[in-house]
Amino acid sequence: MTAPVVLLEHPAEGVAVVRINRPEARNALNIEVRKLIAKHLTELGEDDTTRCIVLTGNDKSFAAGADIKEMAGVGTMEMLARGTHKLWRAIAACPKPVIAAVNGFALGGGCELAMTCDIIIAGESAKFGQPEVKIGIIPGGGATQRLTRAVGKYKAMRYILTGDPFSAKEACDMGLVSEVVADDAVEKRAVEMAQQIATLPPLAILQAKETVLRGMDASLDTGLALETKAAQILFASQDQKEGMAAFIEKRKPKFQGR
Ligand code: CO8
């Protein structure tokens, strides 16, 4: 029996790893892979024991984009019927923090998948890019919007209009990547950060993620109002009482997620 194209692992308490597993196709995102990623992230989002998720590939490729062979001969009506944008939405809708651990290629839909995550840890040899124009299309998984919001119009245009790849260091310098580490340390670092997040009060983490994401699409004034409300709401949580009491009593807090 062949291994599933997406694997689910639990390396530490509160941490889930979702691993893309199509090495023979450089982890190209065919519909099956996308459906499984969406399914796992939806289920992990609802699972009380999962606090933080790491999304990764293998040492050669995070994901080399949408599966070109699966869409090369397809017409507009079939593309409409596939409705793959709904799968991207399911990933973006995960309420828990998702860390992309990127080694090797993060191209096209692979780069877009990483950008759907909240934090990107990349290996120093990782290669990012939006090469879609080279095959007669444009990005369809969010890059025209997410890359532009992350790095600004002029850098986004530079890479989307040429299809040129860029390095992990360039990505980090532009503000697309959160941290660059040695290639063989990527997953370890991502899991370590996920463990750190998993120990923090989950309601505060959920509110922080939601406020950052919703605020990005709002005016500064509306974003600040969202932040104020979210911060005020957390004063109804037991974890806020516990966190502040533990600080004052100079002890380690015990967060319950309530
Ligand atoms: N799709 C399908 N198969 C792929 C893909 C892909 N994206 N990438 C690699 N593969 C396959 C190759 O065809 C090859 O298969 P085979 O062994 O059967 O020939 C195998 O993986 C290994 O690939 P290479 O031999 O090319 O490996 P290299 O290490 O030499 O090169 C690269 C790796 C640089 C990643 C190279 O394979 C490459 O350039 N891949 C394509 C990258 C790309 O163009 N990605 C963008 C795709 S389009 C997209 O993501 C957005 C779609 C938006 C749709 C909009 C809908 C509304």
Residues whose N, C-alpha, C, O or C-beta is under 5 A from the ligand:
A	BS01	CO8	E24 A25 R26 A28 A64 G65 A66 D67 I68 K69 F105 L107 G108 G109 P131 I138 P139 G140 G141
